[in-house]
């Protein structure tokens, strides 16, 4: 029984770590997306000027 609890506790820790990584990766994605949008907007502006 205690082995099962240890496995469940380990799985919970792994799940928490993966959730943190997912959250961080989403933040990075949105930051990169914003800068890409600004970059392509600037390129379009400069091309049409």
Backbone torsions as a table, in degrees:
resi	resn	phi	psi	omega
1	UNK	NA	-39.4	-177.9
2	UNK	-70.4	-28.9	176.0
3	UNK	-62.8	-41.0	179.6
4	UNK	-63.0	-41.4	179.1
5	UNK	-66.0	-38.7	178.4
6	UNK	-64.5	-41.1	178.6
7	UNK	-64.9	-41.4	179.3
8	UNK	-65.7	-38.9	178.1
9	UNK	-65.4	-41.9	178.1
10	UNK	-63.8	-43.4	177.8
11	UNK	-62.5	-37.5	178.2
12	UNK	-64.9	-41.0	177.3
13	UNK	-64.2	-42.6	178.7
14	UNK	-63.2	-43.2	178.7
15	UNK	-60.9	-41.5	179.5
16	UNK	-64.0	-43.6	179.9
17	UNK	-64.1	-42.7	178.0
18	UNK	-65.4	-35.7	176.6
19	UNK	-64.8	-39.8	177.4
20	UNK	-64.2	-43.0	179.5
21	UNK	-63.2	-43.6	179.2
22	UNK	-60.5	-43.6	179.2
23	UNK	-61.8	-44.6	179.6
24	UNK	-65.2	-40.4	-179.8
25	UNK	-66.1	-35.5	176.7
26	UNK	-66.0	-38.7	177.0
27	UNK	-63.3	-44.1	178.5
28	UNK	-62.3	-43.7	179.2
29	UNK	-57.4	-46.5	-177.5
30	UNK	-68.0	-36.1	177.0
31	UNK	-64.3	-45.7	178.9
32	UNK	-64.5	-40.1	179.8
33	UNK	-62.8	-40.7	179.3
34	UNK	-64.0	-45.8	-179.9
35	UNK	-67.2	-35.4	176.9
36	UNK	-64.4	-42.6	177.8
37	UNK	-60.7	-45.2	178.3
38	UNK	-63.7	-41.3	-179.7
39	UNK	-62.6	-49.8	-178.8
40	UNK	-68.9	-31.9	174.4
41	UNK	-63.9	-42.0	177.2
42	UNK	-65.1	-40.8	179.2
43	UNK	-63.2	-43.2	178.8
44	UNK	-64.9	-40.1	178.5
45	UNK	-62.0	-45.7	-177.8
46	UNK	-69.6	-32.6	178.9
47	UNK	-69.4	-32.5	-176.9
48	UNK	-91.2	-2.5	-177.5
49	UNK	-79.9	NA	NA
